[in-house]
């Protein structure tokens, strides 16, 4: 009993309590400093990004650098807090010696994490897409790139849902970028008419309805205009089994507008065809009933 009491007295000695309090205060101070630094970094990068937006300058690099700086700050802050714990100094020094993003990724054990980080750097360096670009990854996954972090890329689709894609997945697959050169998008409006219908009148109706739409833009070059190229071209593209298929080329400012333009024109063209007697063939079945003898 006496020996146990002596051990307890040593454990709860004044010096020990003082060390614990000092360690706790240091950890809290480091934590508060970490929060303050991250807050300051976010504010600085927010202003820089907003300035680039006003000047219409690509902000992809700046967003990626922001993510790297904040991630590094968190890593150093965590290691600094670990360093305040007795017996953990050697561990924190070892991690800091091999520091940075790569060491942190290895420390948390994942080759996949390293692949995502490297892929993120490649995407920012070679720019297959930028923040603000509209991309299609296939499988119905498409939307606007809103962020590129060390681990993943965030894409907002037309339903305002966020698609989180690991960087190495995007870096190793083919994507369609609708914004890499120009955001202008051509909507293909395909309509089939009956073989007995007036082709020229049907083509004129399609062109008239497209020209009336408020989202239509003129994507012609000056040379096209000088040559008399129509703003909306309509051509026969196929003689099908039961219809003559027509296609109109109508341009919109971006992919979203092109989708709306196409939907509206499919409706208004159908209404005009009905008014002017242009037949739109549809499949039907003849049923023959034989009278039993």
N, C-alpha and C positions, 0 to 999 in steps of 0.2 A: 504494500500500500504506500509506504513511504517513497519507494522508487517511482511509482506511478505519479504521485503528487509532485515529485521533483521534475519529472518529464513534462507534466502539464504546466507547471510554473515556468519552465524554460520556454515552452511553446507560446504561452500567453504572456511572455515577458514584455516589459515596456519597449525594449529594442525591437522585438518582433512585430508588435503592433504598430510601431512607428514606421517600420519598413513596409508593412502592408498598406498603411494609409498613404505613404509616399508613392508607392507603386500605383495605387488606385487613382490618386490625383494626377499622376503623370499620364496614365492611360486615358483618363477623361480629357485632359488637356490636348493630348494628341488627337483624340477623336473629334473634339470641337474644332481644332485647327484643320483637320481633314475635311470636315463639313464646310468650313469657311472657304477653304481653297477650292473645293469642287463647286460651291455656289459662285465664287468669283470667276472661275473658268467658264462655267455655263453662261454667265452674264456677258463676259467678253466675247465668247464665240457667237452668242446670239446676236449681238450688235454687228459683228463682222459679217455674219450670214445675211442679216437684214440689209446691210449696206450693199452686198453683192446682188441681192435680189432686186434692189432699186436700180442698180446699174446694169441689170440683165446679164450678169457674169455667172459662169458655171460655179456652183457652190459645192460640188461633190468632194473635191479635195479637202475643203475646209471642214465639212461635216465629218469626214473620215479622221482627219487630224484631231478634231475635238474628241471623238470617241477614244482615240489612242491616248491623248493627254489625260482624260478623265480616268480611263482604265489604269494607266500607270500611277496616277495619284492615289487611287484606291489601293493598289498593290503596295506602294511604298508606305502608305499610312497603316495598312494592316501589319506589315513587317515591323514597323516602328512600335506598334502596340505590343507585338509579340516580344520585341526586344526589351520591354520593360519588365517582363516576367522573369524572375530569377531562374537560371538554368536554361533559358531559351535563347540567350544571347548568341550562342554559337550557331543555332539553327537559323536565326534571322540573318546573321552575317553570311552564312553559306548561301542563302537564297539571294541576298543582295549582291553577292559577288558574281553570281551568274545571272543577274537581274533581268528585269524587264519582262516584256510580254512573253517571250519564248520560254524563259525560266518558269514563269507562273503557269504557263500551259503545261509544261512538262511536270511541274510540281503537282498539278491536279490530274495528272496522269493520262493525257489523252493525245494520241497521235491525230485523231480527228480534229481536235482543237487547233493544232499546229497547221493542219491542212486548210482549215477555214481562215486562219489569220493570213497565211501566205496567199490564198486565193483572193482575200479581200485586198491585199496590197496590189496584186496583179490587176484586179478590176479597176482600182483607182488609178493605176499607172497607165494601163492601155485603154481604159474607158470604152468597153463594149456597150455600156450604158451609163447614164449619169443620173443624179438625183433630179427628179422631175420628168424623166423619160417614161413613155408608155411602152411597156414590153409585153410580149406574149411568150410564155414558157411552154405552151402546149398543154393538152389535157384540160382545157378550160380555165387555166390559171393565167390571168392577164391583169394588168393594172399599172398604176403609176408608182415609180420608185420614190419612196419617201425617206429612206435612210439606209446607209451602208455602214455597219459596225464591224468590229473585229471578227465576230463570229458569224453573223447572218446579215441578210439584206431584207428590209421590210418593204412590202409592196401593197398598196391600197387598191382594191378592185372597185368595180362600178357599184357594188352594194355597200361601199364604205367599210368593208371587212379588211383586216390586215393579214396578208399572207407572209409568213416568216419562213424564209428559205435559207438553208446553210450556204455559205459562200462557195464551198467546194462543189456543191451541186450545180449552182449557176455557172461556175467556171468551167464545168465539164459537159455542158449541154448546149444545144443550139437554141437560140432565142430570136424572136422577131422584135426588132426595135423600130417602133413607128415614129420616133422622134430624133434619130441620130443625125439626119441631115435636115429634114423638114418635118414638121408636125402635120402638114397637109396630107389628107387621106382621100383616096378615091373610093367612092361607093359604087359597087356594081349592082344595077337594078335589072334583074332578069325576068322577062315576061314571055309567056308563050301565047300565040294567037292562032286561030283556026286557019286552015289552008284557003278557006273562002273569004277571009277578011282582007280589007284594004291595007297592005303592008305600009305604004307610004303614009297613010293617015294615022296608023297606029304609031309609027315612029315619030311623027310630028306631035302627037298627043304626049308621048313620053317626054319629048324635048320641052314642050310648053310647060308641063307640070313641074319639071325640074327647074326651069328658069324662074318660076314664080316662088320657089322656096327661099325663105330668108337666110337659111344656113348655107346656101350654095355660094362658092367663091370662084373667082376666075383664076385658074392655075396655068393659063396659057403664057408662053413666052411672047415677047414682042414679035419674033419671027412667025410664030403661029398666028398671031392676030393679023400680021401683014399678008399671010397666005390665005386668010379667010377660014381658018380652022374654027369650027363651032365650039362654043364654050361647053356645051353638053353634046357629046357624040353619041349617036344611036346607030347600031349596026345589027344586021342579021348574023347570028353566030352558028345556027344549026337548023337543018331540016330533020326534025324528030319524027317519030312514028305517027303522032296525031297532032303535031303543032309545029309552027315556025317560031323558033326561039329568037327573041330580040334581047339586046343588052345595051343599057345606057351607062355612060361614064359620067358621074357627077362628083365634083370635088367639094370637100368640106375642110374647115380649118384644122380639125383634129379627129381622132378616132371616135370620140364620143359623139361629136356632131355628125360624123359620117353615118353612124348607126341610126341616129334620130332621123336624118335626111332619108335614108333608105326606107325606114319603116313608114314614114309619112308618104313617100312617093308610091310605095306599093298600094297604099289605101287610095290616094287621089287618082292614080292611073286607073285602078279598077273602077272607080266611080265614073270617070270620063269614058272608059270603054263601054260601060253599061249604057250611058247616055247616048253614045254615038253608034251603038250596034256592033262594036268590035267583039267578036267571040273569043272567049278564053276557054279552050277545051279542057275537059276534065274526064277522068275514066268513068265509064258506065258499063253495066253488064246487061245483056239481053237474056231473059229467061224464056225458054220455049217449052210450053206445056203440050204434050202429046196426048190425044184422047185414046184411051184404051179401047180396043175393039172386042 
